[in-house]
């Protein structure tokens, strides 16, 4: 297994958005599955709402992770 540097791990975590980013990616994936299963006409409005929410959640996750990244280490 390849060992990643702590800097690279931290950067990846900021890009994904941490835990909230993973939630947002999951919502986005679920909405894609809904389109495949039920078709775009059946899920158009809910899809728009879910996508908007997932982008907002992902953005908050990225902001949160970048703030955590900029804090000086304690301890």
C-alpha positions in Angstrom: 0.0 0.0 0.0 1.3 3.5 -0.9 1.8 5.8 2.1 0.6 9.3 1.4 2.2 12.3 3.0 0.1 14.1 5.6 0.0 17.2 3.4 -1.5 15.2 0.5 -4.1 13.6 2.8 -5.1 17.0 4.1 -5.4 18.5 0.7 -7.5 15.6 -0.5 -9.7 16.0 2.5 -10.2 19.7 1.8 -11.0 19.0 -1.9 -13.6 16.3 -1.0 -15.0 18.4 1.8 -14.5 16.0 4.7 -17.4 14.1 6.2 -19.9 16.6 4.8 -18.4 16.3 1.4 -18.9 12.6 1.5 -22.6 13.1 2.4 -22.9 15.5 -0.5 -21.3 13.0 -2.9 -23.6 10.3 -1.7 -26.7 12.4 -2.3 -25.5 13.2 -5.7 -24.9 9.6 -6.5 -28.3 8.6 -5.2 -30.0 11.2 -7.4 -28.2 9.8 -10.4 -29.5 6.3 -9.5 -33.0 7.7 -9.2 -32.7 9.2 -12.7 -31.6 5.8 -14.1 -34.4 3.9 -12.2 -37.4 6.3 -12.7 -36.4 8.6 -15.6 -35.7 12.3 -15.7 -39.3 13.3 -16.1 -40.4 11.6 -12.9 -37.7 13.1 -10.7 -36.9 16.4 -12.3 -38.0 18.7 -9.5 -36.8 16.5 -6.6 -33.5 16.0 -8.5 -33.0 19.8 -8.8 -33.6 20.1 -5.0 -31.2 17.3 -4.1 -28.5 18.6 -6.4 -28.8 22.1 -5.0 -28.6 20.7 -1.5 -25.7 18.5 -2.3 -23.7 21.4 -3.8 -24.5 23.5 -0.7 -23.5 20.7 1.7 -20.3 20.0 -0.3 -19.4 23.7 -0.3 -19.9 23.9 3.5 -17.7 20.9 3.9 -14.9 22.4 1.8 -15.1 25.6 3.8 -15.1 23.8 7.1 -12.2 21.6 6.1 -10.2 24.6 4.8 -10.8 26.5 8.1 -9.6 23.4 10.1 -6.6 23.2 7.8 -5.6 26.8 8.5 -5.8 26.5 12.3 -2.4 26.1 14.1 -1.9 22.6 15.6 -2.7 22.3 19.3 -0.8 20.1 21.6 
